[in-house]
């Protein structure tokens, strides 16, 4: 395999993973660990299985059809692509306001500047990436470097919090409680909305498509889930260590509280780095992927797509600076993004069996069945959550 291809495949994996690992991801993981303790391991396990099934199907079908998801949807039913694009862009914008808020919070912890000033500074850095001619490559490297940094710092905090690993392993397979809200929020925060398409659309743009590329695309898609899941597990164990000691997590900023309680002031500064890295890479991923859902709708949008990405970041930043955003909304947006997944995955599974989209390619039966189970399960959990759990957030 060419080195340039390997770099793009790794970049796509990290783009998807760091798009998932945002402020909402950090907050959700900490909040649910506090609520469910070691049984949260079961939620993580189920979400990883669902994540892999969704990701394998979606990236594979994008690669075989050599089209973006919205164009595939329009080929199935005229207008369906516009509806899917609307859902993705709306969810991406809501997520991005939270990402910008997280970036502001990270700079506040590190340098003591106001979250609003930090958000503006972070927005400018994200915009700067897309002003470069080789924006795609720069985006790949940016996601890889900050992704590694986040994982290493969280690993350190996990060790300092001394979690009860044995209990976590036991409860992962034999939980005390099963929480649908937690599962749908985690899946929504990892592969919901725009996130699962981030890497698939990146590979398409780089020209890594077709049957011959399927083995590499499969590895890249599973690696992406692996990177995000590793971060999730480390943060879960770090939080569990604090919960097991009976220490109180601050509800106004749960993940910062965990880092602080586990490693003191150094841990708090580490949280600032992790939060900023998680947020700013998610800002880049959300803006890039959301715009990738509308750029094919007209030659004008395609021509100026970089400026659309920059505009997306500007709007997200201005909304946060003028309104702000609480912890509950980060969890809410994750849950709502989880509701988009069964629609998006259902569309892709239909496409996998349409000759005019995939030609004579035969989609593996096991992947179709896996995907259908996820669509049914996520639809059921989504409706259950909407009726029973979401009202409790407000």
Buried (B, 14 or more C-beta within 10 A) or exposed (E): EEEEBEBBBBBBBBBBBBBBBBBBBBBBBBBBBBBBBBBBBBBBBBBBBBBBBBBBBBBBBBBBBBBBBBBBBBBBEEEBBBBBBEBBBBBBBBBBBBBBBBBBBBBBBBEEBEBBBBBBBBBEBBBEBBEEEEBBBBBBBBBBBBBEBBBEBBBBBBBBBBBBEEBBEBBBEEBEEEBBBBBBBBBBBBBBBBBBBBBBBBBBBBEBBEEEBBEBBBBBBBBBBBBBBBBBBBBBBBBBBBBBEEEEBEEEBBBBBBBBBBBEEBBBBBBBBBBBBBBBBBBBBBBBBBBBBBBBBEEEBEEBBBEBBBBBBBBBBBBBBEEBBEBEBBBBBBBBBBBBBBBBBBBBBBBBEEEEBBEEBEBEEEBBEBBBEBBEBBBEBBBEBBEEBBEEEE
